């Protein structure tokens, strides 16, 4: 079992970061959780340990935010995310976690660079719905492999300029469903075992911390600062994922 201090020194901050992402405050940081834990355990084991903790966080996020979701957007994204989970199940043994990390990191940094050089206009039309489906499926896939689904779907949702609470609630519903769909494939792939579940149990008290802290802020934060923090989190995430891919 994983009990050494070096593991918990990394795992506890990773769990808190994931919780912050579930609340929407610091949302771009959530994809850092698996790369951080991959410093001390293999990526598949890190993903398996985090899955039960994600269930706790998802339940908290849904209880607080589900009424604020964008219903039309969730109807578009949910089937796409489930398709991505299916693709992830099929390709799990074929693509290494480092390859997926590199792709997600590169796309994340490219997206941020485009938004910096060509900031969206207030009168710009929303992105096409087919792009939302493609990026939703991509998000389901990267979420399945490394719980790094935030950046792809954010590429579609951010330009919609939703209110912070609506953005957060929509993402909470999307990822709650996607994360729930991982349980059977993870078990089939042998990732859910007694050792990983015991480690999840020892980390469970820290799962609500980030969600609770973030929820205290997300309903009060100014939209401008919300999206600035989101972009900072995505920049750190993209850089870390790209670094892991080439390390």
C-alpha positions in Angstrom: 0.0 0.0 0.0 1.1 3.6 -0.6 1.8 5.1 2.8 5.1 6.9 2.5 5.3 10.6 3.3 6.5 11.6 -0.1 3.4 10.2 -1.7 1.0 12.1 0.6 3.1 15.3 0.3 2.2 15.3 -3.4 -1.2 13.6 -3.3 -2.9 15.9 -0.7 -2.2 19.1 -2.7 -3.3 17.3 -5.9 -6.6 16.3 -4.3 -7.2 19.9 -3.1 -6.4 21.3 -6.5 -8.9 18.9 -8.1 -11.5 20.0 -5.5 -10.9 23.7 -6.4 -11.4 22.8 -10.1 -14.7 21.2 -9.2 -16.0 24.4 -7.7 -15.0 26.4 -10.7 -12.6 28.6 -8.8 -9.1 27.8 -10.1 -10.8 25.5 -12.6 -7.8 25.4 -14.9 -5.7 23.8 -12.2 -7.7 20.5 -12.0 -5.8 18.7 -14.8 -2.6 19.1 -12.7 -3.7 16.5 -10.2 -2.7 13.4 -12.2 0.6 14.9 -13.4 1.5 15.8 -9.8 0.7 12.3 -8.5 2.6 10.8 -11.4 5.7 12.1 -9.7 5.3 9.3 -7.1 3.0 6.6 -8.7 2.3 5.4 -12.3 -0.3 7.4 -14.2 -2.9 4.6 -14.3 -2.7 4.1 -10.6 -2.9 7.9 -10.0 -6.1 8.0 -12.1 -7.6 5.0 -10.3 -6.9 6.6 -6.8 -8.5 9.8 -7.8 -11.6 8.3 -9.3 -13.5 7.6 -6.0 -12.4 11.1 -4.8 -13.9 12.6 -7.9 -17.2 11.0 -7.0 -17.2 12.8 -3.7 -16.3 16.1 -5.3 -18.9 15.6 -8.1 -21.6 15.0 -5.5 -20.7 18.2 -3.7 -20.6 20.2 -6.9 -23.9 18.9 -8.2 -25.7 19.5 -4.9 -24.5 23.2 -4.9 -24.7 24.0 -8.6 -26.9 21.7 -10.7 -29.8 24.3 -10.9 -27.5 26.8 -12.5 -26.4 24.7 -15.4 -26.9 25.6 -19.0 -29.4 22.9 -20.1 -28.9 23.2 -23.8 -25.2 23.1 -23.5 -25.3 20.0 -21.3 -27.5 18.2 -23.9 -24.9 18.9 -26.5 -21.8 17.9 -24.4 -22.9 14.9 -22.5 -23.3 12.4 -25.4 -20.0 13.6 -26.8 -18.2 13.1 -23.4 -19.6 9.6 -23.1 -18.4 8.8 -26.7 -14.9 10.0 -25.6 -15.0 7.7 -22.6 -15.8 4.8 -24.9 -12.9 5.8 -27.2 -10.6 6.0 -24.2 -11.6 2.5 -23.1 -10.7 1.1 -26.5 -7.4 3.0 -26.9 -6.3 2.8 -23.2 -3.6 0.2 -23.9 -2.5 1.7 -27.2 -1.7 5.3 -26.3 0.8 6.0 -23.5 -0.2 8.6 -20.9 2.8 10.7 -21.9 1.5 11.0 -25.5 -1.9 12.0 -24.3 -0.4 14.5 -21.8 1.8 16.0 -24.6 -1.2 16.4 -27.0 -3.4 18.0 -24.3 -0.6 20.3 -23.1 0.2 21.5 -26.7 -3.4 22.1 -27.6 -3.9 24.0 -24.3 -1.0 26.3 -24.8 -1.9 26.9 -28.5 -5.5 27.8 -27.4 -4.2 30.3 -24.9 -1.8 31.8 -27.4 -4.6 32.3 -29.9 -6.8 34.0 -27.3 -3.9 36.3 -26.3 -3.1 37.3 -29.8 -6.7 37.4 -31.0 -8.9 38.3 -28.0 -12.6 37.5 -28.6 -14.8 40.4 -29.5 -17.9 41.1 -27.6 -20.0 40.8 -30.7 -18.3 37.6 -32.0 -20.7 34.7 -32.9 -20.6 31.6 -30.7 -18.5 28.7 -32.0 -20.4 26.1 -34.1 -22.1 23.3 -32.2 -20.3 20.6 -34.2 -17.0 21.9 -32.6 -18.6 21.6 -29.2 -19.4 17.9 -29.9 -15.8 17.2 -31.1 -14.2 18.9 -28.2 -16.6 17.3 -25.8 -15.6 13.9 -27.1 -12.0 14.9 -26.9 -12.5 15.9 -23.3 -14.2 12.6 -22.4 -11.2 10.8 -23.9 -8.5 12.8 -22.1 -10.5 12.7 -18.9 -10.6 8.9 -19.1 -6.9 8.5 -19.6 -5.6 11.1 -17.2 -8.5 13.1 -15.6 -7.3 15.9 -17.9 -10.6 16.7 -19.6 -10.9 20.4 -18.6 -8.8 22.0 -21.3 -10.5 20.5 -24.5 -14.1 21.3 -23.5 -13.1 24.7 -22.2 -12.0 25.7 -25.7 -15.6 25.5 -26.7 -17.3 26.8 -23.6 -15.0 29.8 -22.7 -15.9 31.8 -25.9 -19.6 31.5 -24.9 -18.9 34.0 -22.1 -21.2 32.3 -19.6 -21.5 33.8 -16.1 -19.0 32.1 -13.7 -21.7 30.2 -11.8 -23.3 29.0 -15.1 -20.0 27.9 -16.5 -19.1 26.1 -13.3 -22.4 24.3 -13.0 -22.4 23.2 -16.6 -18.9 21.8 -16.2 -19.9 20.1 -12.9 -22.7 18.2 -14.6 -20.6 17.3 -17.6 -17.7 15.9 -15.6 -20.0 14.2 -13.0 -21.5 12.1 -15.8 -18.2 11.5 -17.5 -16.5 10.4 -14.3 -19.4 8.1 -13.4 -19.1 6.4 -16.8 -15.4 5.5 -16.0 -16.2 3.1 -13.2 -17.0 0.0 -15.2 -14.2 0.4 -17.8 -11.7 1.1 -15.0 -12.8 -2.1 -13.2 -12.6 -4.0 -16.4 -9.1 -2.7 -17.1 -8.0 -3.9 -13.6 -7.4 -0.3 -12.2 -9.8 -0.6 -9.3 -8.4 -2.9 -6.6 -8.2 -3.0 -2.9 -4.9 -1.2 -2.7 -6.0 1.8 -4.7 -9.4 2.0 -2.9 -7.7 2.0 0.5 -5.4 4.8 -0.6 -8.5 6.7 -1.9 -10.1 6.2 1.5 -7.1 7.7 3.3 -7.2 10.8 1.1 -11.0 11.1 1.2 -11.1 13.7 4.1 -9.2 16.1 1.8 -11.6 15.8 -1.1 -14.2 18.3 0.1 -11.7 20.9 1.2 -11.0 22.3 -2.3 -14.6 22.2 -3.3 -15.7 24.0 -0.1 -13.1 26.7 -0.5 -13.9 27.2 -4.1 -17.7 27.4 -3.6 -17.2 30.1 -1.1 -15.6 32.2 -3.8 -17.2 31.3 -7.1 -20.5 33.0 -6.4 -18.7 36.2 -5.4 -15.8 36.5 -7.8 -15.9 39.1 -10.6 -16.2 37.5 -14.1 -13.0 39.2 -15.3 -10.9 37.7 -12.5 -12.6 34.3 -12.8 -11.5 33.9 -16.4 -8.1 35.4 -15.6 -7.5 32.7 -13.0 -8.9 30.1 -15.4 -6.4 31.1 -18.0 -3.5 31.1 -15.5 -4.5 27.6 -14.4 -4.7 26.4 -18.0 -1.2 27.9 -18.8 0.3 26.0 -15.8 -1.5 22.8 -16.8 -0.4 23.0 -20.4 3.2 23.7 -19.5 3.3 20.8 -16.9 1.6 18.3 -19.3 4.0 19.2 -22.1 7.0 19.0 -19.8 5.9 15.5 -18.7 5.6 14.4 -22.3 9.1 15.3 -23.1 10.8 14.6 -19.8 
